[in-house]
Amino acid sequence: MARRYLLSKQWRAYQATSRAHTRTRFIVVEQQGPTYGSSHDKQRHEQSEPEDSPHGWKPTFWRVVEGSATAFGSIAVLGLAGYSYHAYYKDLVLRKMDNAFGVGFSTPELTALGRHVAPHKLHTIDDFTGLEGENEWIPRAEQEHIDGIIDGTIRGQYHLITGEKGTGKSSMILKAMRRVNGSGIAMLEAHSDLEVFRLRLGKALDFEFHEDYIGSLFSFKGPRDSTAILDIERAFNKMEKVALMRQRHIRKPLVLIINRVHVLRDDDDGRELLELIQQRAEMWAASRLVTVVFTSDDHSTTEHLKWQATRISVTDVRDVPRDPAVKALHDFRQKVFKEDVSSDILNQVYKLVGGRVRFLDHVARSKDMLAACKFICDREKRWLLGQCWMLGADMDPDAEDQQDHATTAFLLAKALIEKEKDMKPEELLAGKLPEMPLHEARHLMTRFDFIQKHDHFNIFSIDSNSMVRADSVPMHNAFKEISAQEGFDELLEASLERLDELEGLQRTREIVMKDLANEGQFQAMVRQVKAGEDGLTVTVKAASPKK
């Protein structure tokens, strides 16, 4: 006897197929939902289903909640990952910059130090002849002061180290860096292009300017889309944080060295960059966080920095005096070449090339020192003639600007030669060059800016006390040799007269009168210049054929 079951609407019964027909069995199969014959039946069923049914709006609501939770969780995970990477990247930037100021040297510093022999290395002939920049055998009075700047002993100031090219500014700084093994020091070479300067600053500080930032994967936009000057400001902000962190433990300021600042262009971009660095240097010097060191060959850098400086210290690096230079040259020749040079030859060498370190270093390595001195003097003379030789009365009008610089250079050279006659013999013996104040040189040239170009081209030099002299002893010797040539004064006078003539032609206006035939005439009224005077009338008319 078959039993009767009350089945739900979700249950369906199927008749089992079997070979035996003695019994009838039903197999109950559970289905996921109700079945409808058509879409119309399904719609009618949903309308008739009550709201409190378990298959009403609740499944839809929970599906919405589940989707929202999934989306929110995904966004939260993505945001957390992005924030974590951002925090990690900022910490990584500081750690990399802190490591740049650690013990050791960066790639630019190692490249610069490659010119020098390590202090513990034995100085042999191969060492000296193979390294052109090695001039540490020459004693320098400024070395102790620069050592104090680099090792952090001298604080509360930022420094400008000036001097002519080849006086040994960079060599003394590198020697001081090697003495402290580069701890707390970053160094870079300045460049006229701001983008190149930005890259060199980043290389020195190990700062990538967010160029390696991948926060855009997490929809975080990096701050790289900016100008070079803003990138430099950001690098200084990071550097300031590193200096504050190191100040807690080391109690010594960081040192940032910028070589050859004079190559920055004298335009708006160059002045803005120099102003930015100086503002930071003033603030860091007051708080003793960072000591900024500039090196420059030109006086223009001193003029740009001094007018708004309060904590700057200017150090002039001059030529080596006679006695230390002669003694060092004698010891070097005796140690390396086993040669006992006489004092007459040494004094003659100093008279020809002076105490310029790069000249002494070149002469000391040469087999024939006097021939090397002659070569240096001839090279300086050719440089002077190539830059400032005069063209005389046959000067082309297009050469007027260049000849203005040339004639003023030789006018100043003659004035310095005249001042040499009034110097004491002991001053001349010590290698001191004649000099004159900067304002007198500008008055002699009748132009304010000419002397800056001569300073930039290493013809004259201007120290921090605004005194003008020849750039070097060989250059001053070239002044005297050229001025003593036959016909020099006549050539200078002819060049000056031709320049006056060209200047007069520029101020003269030519008026061509036409249509004056048949009693034609023009009248020009010259108005009165002073009160109470009558105007002047000028009449121009054609002359008669008889006249």
Stockholm file with secondary structure:
# STOCKHOLM 1.0

chainA/1-547         MARRYLLSKQWRAYQATSRAHTRTRFIVVEQQGPTYGSSHDKQRHEQSEPEDSPHGWKPTFWRVVEGSATAFGSIAVLGLAGYSYHAYYKDLVLRKMDNAFGVGFSTPELTALGRHVAPHKLHTIDDFTGLEGENEWIPRAEQEHIDGIIDGTIRGQYHLITGEKGTGKSSMILKAMRRVNGSGIAMLEAHSDLEVFRLRLGKALDFEFHEDYIGSLFSFKGPRDSTAILDIERAFNKMEKVALMRQRHIRKPLVLIINRVHVLRDDDDGRELLELIQQRAEMWAASRLVTVVFTSDDHSTTEHLKWQATRISVTDVRDVPRDPAVKALHDFRQKVFKEDVSSDILNQVYKLVGGRVRFLDHVARSKDMLAACKFICDREKRWLLGQCWMLGADMDPDAEDQQDHATTAFLLAKALIEKEKDMKPEELLAGKLPEMPLHEARHLMTRFDFIQKHDHFNIFSIDSNSMVRADSVPMHNAFKEISAQEGFDELLEASLERLDELEGLQRTREIVMKDLANEGQFQAMVRQVKAGEDGLTVTVKAASPKK
#=GR chainA/1-547 SS CCCCCCCCTTEEEEECCCSCCSCCCEEEEECSSCCCSSHHHHHHHHHHSCTTSTTSHHHHHHHHHHHHHHHHHHHHHHHHHHHHHHHHHHHHHHHHHHHHTSSSCCHHHHHHHTTSCCTTSCCCHHHHHHCTTCCTTSCCTTHHHHHHHHTTCSCSCEEEEECCTTSSHHHHHHHHHHHTTTTTEEEEECCSSHHHHHHHHHHHHTCCTTTTCCGGGGTCCCTTSSCHHHHHHHHHHHHHHHHHHHHHHTCCCEEEEEECGGGSCSSHHHHHHHHHHHHHHHHHHHHTSEEEEEEESSHHHHHHHHTTCSSEEEEECCCCCHHHHHHHHHHHHHHHSCCCCCHHHHHHHHHHHTTCHHHHHHHHTSSSHHHHHHHHHHHHHHHHHHHHCCCGGGCCGGGHHHHHHHHHHHHHHHHHHHHHTTSCHHHHHTTCCCEEEHHHHHHHHTCSSHHHHHHHTTSEEECTTCEEEESSHHHHHHHHHHHTSTTHHHHHHHHHHHHHHHHHHHHCCCCCCCCCTTTCEEEEEECCSSTTCCCEEEEEECCCSCC
#=GC SS_cons         CCCCCCCCTTEEEEECCCSCCSCCCEEEEECSSCCCSSHHHHHHHHHHSCTTSTTSHHHHHHHHHHHHHHHHHHHHHHHHHHHHHHHHHHHHHHHHHHHHTSSSCCHHHHHHHTTSCCTTSCCCHHHHHHCTTCCTTSCCTTHHHHHHHHTTCSCSCEEEEECCTTSSHHHHHHHHHHHTTTTTEEEEECCSSHHHHHHHHHHHHTCCTTTTCCGGGGTCCCTTSSCHHHHHHHHHHHHHHHHHHHHHHTCCCEEEEEECGGGSCSSHHHHHHHHHHHHHHHHHHHHTSEEEEEEESSHHHHHHHHTTCSSEEEEECCCCCHHHHHHHHHHHHHHHSCCCCCHHHHHHHHHHHTTCHHHHHHHHTSSSHHHHHHHHHHHHHHHHHHHHCCCGGGCCGGGHHHHHHHHHHHHHHHHHHHHHTTSCHHHHHTTCCCEEEHHHHHHHHTCSSHHHHHHHTTSEEECTTCEEEESSHHHHHHHHHHHTSTTHHHHHHHHHHHHHHHHHHHHCCCCCCCCCTTTCEEEEEECCSSTTCCCEEEEEECCCSCC
//
